[in-house]
Amino acid sequence: MVVLSQLLRRRRDPVAALSAREREVLALIAEGQSNAAIARTLAVSEAAVGKHVGNIFAKLRLPRQTTPTAGSWQSSPTCAPTPDS
């Protein structure tokens, strides 16, 4: 029964499928940190951060970008503020 309840919770909350480290990385991305800054904060390599970001994208079923960092999302033309905003 415990397994079933955990599976049902994951369906409602996709972030529940992330590991604790992946949630840390996601929180740092949300703060606007680059992969290099995240690596320094967590004392891991940039390659490790990239692996975590890839896992996050896969588990949350997000479309992949060539450089999935907070900076690339913020500089994306689709995310840029419009003159009316």
WOQUIRA-V910333 format. One record per residue. N is the residue number from 1. OMEGA is omega in whole degrees, -180 to 180 (none if undefined). Layout:
n: (N	N)
omega: (OMEGA	OMEGA)
This chain:
n: (1	2	3	4	5	6	7	8	9	10	11	12	13	14	15	16	17	18	19	20	21	22	23	24	25	26	27	28	29	30	31	32	33	34	35	36	37	38	39	40	41	42	43	44	45	46	47	48	49	50	51	52	53	54	55	56	57	58	59	60	61	62	63	64	65	66	67	68	69	70	71	72	73	74	75	76	77	78	79	80	81	82	83	84	85)
omega: (179	179	179	-180	177	178	179	178	179	179	-180	-177	-177	179	178	179	-178	174	178	180	178	177	176	-180	179	179	179	174	-180	177	179	-179	176	177	-180	179	178	179	178	-179	-176	-179	176	179	175	178	178	178	179	178	178	180	177	178	179	180	-178	-177	179	179	178	177	-179	172	180	176	-175	176	179	-179	-180	177	-177	-178	180	179	-180	180	-177	178	177	-180	-179	-176	none)
